[in-house]
């Protein structure tokens, strides 16, 4: 490796970690704030605000990505509406249901909360993974966008504050809160790294996606086995998130499945970039041989 190549690989990494150095203190300040004033997260304002902000960024990013595709203006509008209308309705229904106590286990015998977690993923993942039009958008959209947008995961630190106040069981809140906080913190360096377009950057973003999905696997599992219902294996001293109380229940009802789908999209985008890079490298490798053959 040449000195220039080594330098280009090191500098983006330093930039990525430098971004983490200023973002981590802000996260710590937020955790201290909600611990000192628990009425802030209990009001539901932070949860609603950061999800609306993420929703707006997704809508903007999707539109900008569509503008860089070869689709006609009509196809762009149809694609944007086909994604954003269901997503907006989903958030509205989940928020309204949480406010009205629909997710409480004693409201109905139906598994409302597990359905809210898994059905959007079961329905949405195949559409996002196999749609050719979504593939076009992903090819036109910078890979850093789908990573950076999940900075909002640092707000999952509310679970740690709730545990410290005795409002959530530690067996659920500690792994879920730490996992969310780390995923949100590392979203920034991962986004900066993948923006360089290097193999190292793609690997960093892939590992970040795996971290985020592993966090959800642990959080969903611990939430199910500590919450009232047929899957409860641990009965904690305090109610778990599955008790259905607003605003905490919005995390599994909306934040978790929407974030899983963002991870799915990011992984598909990274895979497509890797495939395109491999094809270009193979083409460059074959060009000299083809020239020699022609001569």
C-alpha positions in Angstrom: 0.0 0.0 0.0 1.3 3.4 -0.9 1.6 6.3 1.5 -1.2 8.2 -0.3 -3.5 5.1 -0.1 -2.7 4.6 3.6 -3.4 8.3 4.3 -6.7 8.2 2.5 -7.8 5.2 4.6 -6.7 6.8 7.9 -8.1 10.3 7.5 -11.8 9.4 7.1 -11.5 7.1 10.1 -10.1 10.0 12.2 -12.9 12.3 10.9 -15.5 9.6 11.9 -14.2 9.3 15.4 -13.9 13.0 15.8 -17.6 13.3 15.0 -18.2 10.8 17.8 -16.2 12.8 20.3 -18.7 15.8 20.1 -21.8 13.7 19.7 -21.2 11.5 22.8 -21.2 14.4 25.3 -24.5 15.6 23.9 -26.0 12.2 24.4 -24.7 12.1 28.0 -26.2 15.5 28.5 -29.6 14.3 27.2 -29.4 11.2 29.5 -28.7 13.5 32.5 -31.5 15.8 31.5 -34.2 13.1 31.3 -32.9 11.5 34.5 -33.1 14.8 36.3 -36.6 15.7 34.9 -38.4 12.4 34.1 -41.5 14.4 33.2 -39.8 15.2 29.8 -39.8 11.6 28.4 -43.1 10.8 30.2 -44.8 13.6 28.3 -44.3 11.8 25.0 -43.0 15.0 23.4 -39.4 13.8 22.7 -40.6 10.5 21.2 -43.1 12.2 18.9 -40.8 15.0 18.0 -37.8 12.9 17.0 -39.9 10.4 15.1 -41.6 13.3 13.2 -38.1 14.7 12.5 -36.9 11.3 11.3 -40.1 10.9 9.2 -39.4 14.3 7.6 -35.8 13.5 6.8 -36.8 10.2 5.3 -39.4 11.9 3.1 -36.9 14.5 2.0 -34.1 11.9 1.4 -36.5 9.7 -0.6 -37.5 12.7 -2.8 -34.0 13.8 -3.4 -33.0 10.2 -4.3 -35.9 9.9 -6.7 -34.8 13.1 -8.4 -31.5 11.5 -9.3 -33.1 8.5 -10.9 -34.2 8.1 -14.6 -37.8 7.9 -13.6 -40.4 10.3 -15.1 -41.8 13.0 -12.8 -45.1 11.0 -12.6 -43.2 7.8 -11.5 -41.3 9.8 -8.9 -44.4 11.2 -7.4 -46.2 7.8 -7.4 -43.2 6.1 -5.8 -42.9 8.8 -3.1 -46.6 8.7 -2.3 -46.6 4.9 -2.3 -44.0 4.9 0.5 -44.8 8.0 2.5 -48.6 7.7 2.7 -48.5 4.2 4.4 -45.7 5.2 6.6 -47.5 8.4 7.8 -50.7 6.5 8.3 -48.8 3.8 10.3 -47.3 6.4 12.6 -50.7 8.1 13.1 -52.5 4.9 13.9 -49.7 3.7 16.3 -49.6 7.1 18.0 -53.4 7.2 18.4 -53.5 3.6 19.6 -50.8 4.3 22.2 -52.6 7.4 23.4 -55.9 5.5 23.8 -54.4 2.5 25.6 -55.1 0.0 22.8 -51.7 -1.7 23.5 -52.6 -2.5 27.1 -52.7 -6.4 27.4 -56.0 -6.2 29.3 -57.7 -4.2 26.5 -58.1 -7.2 24.2 -57.0 -10.8 24.0 -55.5 -10.2 20.5 -51.6 -9.8 20.4 -51.9 -6.1 19.4 -48.3 -5.1 20.3 -46.5 -8.1 18.8 -48.5 -7.5 15.6 -47.5 -3.9 15.6 -43.8 -5.0 15.9 -43.7 -7.8 13.3 -46.4 -7.2 10.7 -44.8 -4.0 9.3 -41.5 -5.9 8.9 -43.2 -9.0 7.4 -45.1 -6.9 4.9 -42.5 -4.2 4.2 -39.2 -6.0 4.1 -40.0 -8.1 0.9 -41.3 -5.0 -0.9 -38.2 -3.0 0.0 -35.8 -5.9 -0.8 -37.2 -6.9 -4.2 -38.6 -3.7 -5.7 -36.6 -2.7 -8.7 -37.8 0.9 -8.3 -36.5 1.0 -4.7 -33.3 -0.4 -6.0 -33.0 2.6 -8.4 -33.6 5.0 -5.6 -30.9 3.3 -3.4 -28.4 3.5 -6.2 -29.0 7.2 -6.6 -29.0 7.9 -2.8 -25.8 8.4 -0.8 -25.2 5.4 1.4 -24.5 7.7 4.4 -28.1 8.9 4.5 -29.7 5.7 5.7 -27.1 5.3 8.3 -27.0 8.9 9.6 -30.8 9.2 9.9 -30.7 6.7 12.8 -28.9 9.1 15.0 -32.3 9.3 16.7 -31.6 5.9 18.3 -29.6 7.8 21.1 -33.1 8.8 22.4 -33.5 5.1 23.4 -31.4 6.1 26.4 -34.7 7.0 28.0 -35.0 3.3 29.0 -31.9 3.7 31.2 -33.3 6.8 32.9 -36.5 5.0 33.5 -34.7 2.0 35.0 -32.7 4.3 37.3 -36.0 5.8 38.5 -37.5 2.3 39.0 -40.0 2.7 36.2 -38.6 -0.2 34.0 -37.0 -3.5 34.9 -33.2 -3.5 34.6 -33.3 -6.9 32.8 -35.0 -5.2 29.9 -34.0 -1.5 30.2 -30.2 -2.0 30.5 -29.5 -4.1 27.4 -32.1 -2.3 25.3 -31.1 1.2 26.4 -27.4 0.6 26.0 -27.9 -1.1 22.6 -30.0 1.8 21.3 -27.6 4.4 22.6 -24.6 2.7 21.1 -26.3 2.3 17.8 -27.2 6.0 17.7 -23.7 7.1 18.7 -22.0 4.9 16.1 -24.4 6.0 13.4 -22.4 9.2 12.9 -18.9 7.6 12.5 -20.4 4.8 10.3 -22.1 7.4 8.1 -18.9 9.4 7.7 -16.9 6.2 7.0 -19.3 4.9 4.3 -19.4 8.3 2.7 -15.7 7.8 1.7 -16.8 5.0 -0.7 -14.0 2.7 0.5 -14.3 -1.0 1.2 -13.5 -0.2 4.8 -16.4 2.3 5.0 -18.8 -0.2 3.6 -17.7 -2.8 6.1 -18.1 -0.3 8.9 -21.6 0.5 7.8 -22.5 -3.2 7.5 -21.2 -3.9 11.0 -23.2 -0.9 12.3 -26.3 -2.4 10.7 -25.7 -5.7 12.3 -25.2 -4.0 15.7 -28.5 -2.2 15.3 -30.4 -5.4 14.3 -28.8 -7.3 17.2 -29.9 -4.6 19.6 -33.5 -5.1 18.4 -33.3 -8.9 18.7 -32.2 -8.6 22.3 -34.7 -5.8 23.1 -37.7 -7.6 21.6 -36.8 -10.9 23.2 -36.3 -9.3 26.7 -39.4 -7.2 26.2 -41.6 -10.3 25.4 -40.3 -12.4 28.2 -40.7 -9.7 30.8 -44.1 -8.4 29.7 -47.6 -9.7 30.7 -48.7 -12.3 28.2 -48.2 -15.9 27.0 -44.5 -15.5 26.4 -43.7 -14.0 29.9 -40.9 -16.0 31.5 -39.6 -13.3 33.9 -42.0 -11.4 36.3 -40.1 -8.2 37.2 -40.9 -6.1 40.2 -42.0 -3.2 37.9 -43.9 -3.3 34.7 -42.0 -3.8 31.5 -42.4 -1.8 28.2 -45.0 -4.4 27.0 -47.5 -3.1 29.6 -48.7 -0.8 26.9 -48.2 2.6 28.6 -47.8 5.7 26.5 -45.3 7.0 25.4 -43.0 4.0 26.0 -45.1 1.7 24.0 -44.5 3.8 20.9 -40.9 2.4 20.9 -41.9 -1.2 20.0 -45.1 -0.2 18.2 -43.4 2.2 15.7 -39.8 3.0 16.3 -38.6 -0.7 16.3 -40.2 -1.9 13.1 -39.5 1.4 11.2 -35.8 1.2 12.3 -35.6 -2.5 11.3 -36.8 -1.5 7.8 -34.2 1.2 7.6 -31.5 -1.3 8.4 -32.9 -3.6 5.7 -32.7 -0.8 3.1 -29.2 0.1 4.2 -28.0 -3.4 3.9 -29.5 -3.8 0.5 -28.0 -0.5 -0.6 -24.5 -1.6 0.6 -24.9 -4.9 -1.1 -25.8 -3.2 -4.4 -22.8 -0.9 -4.1 -20.5 -3.9 -3.5 -21.9 -5.7 -6.5 -21.5 -2.7 -8.7 -17.9 -2.2 -7.5 -17.1 -5.8 -8.2 -18.6 -5.6 -11.7 -16.6 -2.4 -12.5 -13.4 -4.0 -11.2 -13.9 -7.1 -13.3 -14.6 -5.0 -16.4 -11.4 -3.0 -15.9 -9.5 -6.3 -15.5 -10.9 -7.7 -18.7 -10.3 -4.6 -20.8 -6.5 -5.1 -21.4 -7.1 -8.8 -22.4 -9.8 -7.7 -24.8 -7.4 -5.1 -26.4 -4.7 -7.7 -26.8 -7.1 -10.1 -28.4 -8.2 -7.5 -30.9 -4.6 -6.7 -31.8 
